């Protein structure tokens, strides 16, 4: 079993290590690119040597000049690209360090907030226990419980009647003659029809029994309104009693010294929000650099490098040079044997290096995708409150490590981390009476984030909410 903070740190550290591994692959990729460029230059030098040996001065200068120009342009392109990539790599490393520092600071202030909330909750619990023997509180609490029950039943009845209204209205609304008379306000002062129309309408009303049906229809719609008014009144009565109980509890908490503890929680909460903002900013900055890095080189850096090497390869594959090489092979001479050997060996090594480049590009692409999958799972875990240092993850570090490893290798998806955390994470238990001291006043952040007052349904009760701090979890 590990804490929520340790669980989140495990995920964050795995992401950091994955980025370090990506950086090492980046270095290897740039080294292979440079090696390929060197081999292209070596191949070009072999052709230059052949040209000097085999061709007369006029043709030699033309061939070598064209080859030199292509080589210079290609190598300049590769060199500029490499410098840009190195600059981006440095910025990414700096951004990664900034994110790690921000995450470390976030975990530190999370712990401070957790400890401040523990002290506050301990005092609230102690005061609640003490007040159980207070006569004034007992009397007010009994009235509150009674008002809660009455208000709850009134709300339930009003809600049920409102839900039933649509079904009970249907027979009336399906009767075209009844609805015709209803819309014309027949029999009421609002009926502005002429005497002939009213006479016909009276005949129709007598025919369908409209007067009795109208009275029933009016009553059918009136009952939910009256019950809603009654429920609202009972709720206001409940809130008035709740205000009284809240004042008694608040006075007891203040007498026991709650205000300094609340101030400490408020200060810690502000620090947590500041740290969260820094983590968010660092995460956004790093993601922007990742996007820039990918746009700069394309996936696996193929874009610029391939363009440059293709330029040089095309220059080396011109008909003049290929004819020169074929001629040297047919009529070998001691002077050109060495140049031919250099070209052949260089091409063999170049093929091996280009194969390595392909594997490195694929590895970098896969690692980035798997790391992004883990980052998405981390973000969902943060939003769900799994970083709460007062919570515990029952699966332990070993299970978490297995899941993270599976995501980074591509064996499983990030949703598996969602499932494991949801099944194994245990949020801290609230105090026995989480409403104590919070009735009838602005709610205080709960140990699991948000407010301690429910905002849906009736009657209100202790529980989670939404807002800063940690959430009580649930689905992703």
BELJO-V181612 format. One line per field, one symbol per residue. psi: psi as a letter, one per 30 degrees, with the letter a starting at -180 (. if undefined). Layout:
psi=???
//
This chain:
psi=klleeeeeeeeeeeeeeeeeeeeeeeeeeeeeeeeeeeeeeeeeeeeeeeeeeflleeeeeeeeeeeeeeeeeeeeeeeeeeeeeeeeeeeeeeeeeeeeeeeeeeeefeeeeeeeeeeeeeeeeeeeeeffgkeeeeeeeeeeeeeeeeeeeeeeeeeeeeefeeeffeeeffjeeeeeeeefhkglffjglleeeeeeeeeeeeegheeeeeeeeeeefeeeeeeeeeeeeeeeeeeeeeeeeeeeeeeeeeeghfeeeeeeeeeeeeeeeeeeeeeeeeeeeeeeeeeeeeeeflkggfdeeeeeeeeeeeefgleeeeeeeeeeeeikleefeeeeeeeeeeeeeeeeeeeeeeeeeeeeeeeeeeeeeeeeeeeeeeffgggjfflkjffleeeeeeeeeeeffgellffeeeeeeeffkjlkklleiffkfgkglkkkklfglblgklgkakllllaaalaabklgbal.
//
